[in-house]
Amino acid sequence: MKRLSEYLFVKQRHNWVLLLRFGVVGASGVLVNLAVLTLVGLVGPDYDNAWIDLPATDFNIRYYHLYATIAFIVANVWNFQLNRGWTFASGKHAGWWDEYVPFFLVGLGALAMNLLILTVFMHPESLVSFPQSWFDDSHFYSSRLTWAQFVAIAIVTPLSFVMNKLWTFSSVRSQVGGRGA
């Protein structure tokens, strides 16, 4: 047990620090994401309206999908810049585009999962949809979209951390003194 404790908390200390920093950046990214989501929701059409009708199906791409995608793009650039400069300290070791492209690709995978989860919580016929009787959209804190987005982000974030640590910033870590994954 002592060896496991030493391994987890002494030898992996650097990874815990990275996770903590990633979490702080992620928390700020959640705030950016929700702020952008709210802003585009205020200036755009009702988020429940169909944006694109998918022919020959009962499904539509709704405005909340568009709004979540716009919020993702803004928060993705925000998170990348903070992670690059502070969490993984990679700015001096790799070009911006060299790291952003894999970060964005990881983010696109997270966005796809996020949109799927968002749809599950927002679709009125889903077994786990957020009830309109509880979330009446009268305030920011009672918005179905805000809460569905928040929960989707919380579910997707751990996978995003692992993928970014193992892939996006891995070459930089190996150049900065061999601190392993």
Secondary structure, DSSP 8 states (H G I E B T S, - for coil): -HHHHHIIIIITHHHHHHHHHHHHHHHHHHHHHHHHHHHHHHHSS-TTSEEEE-TTSS-EEEHHHHHHHHHHHHHHHHHHHHIIIIIS--TTTS-HHHHHHHHHHHHHHHHHHHHHHHHHHH-TTSTT---TTT--SSSGGG-HHHHHHHHHHHHHHHHHHHHIIIIITHHHHHHTT----
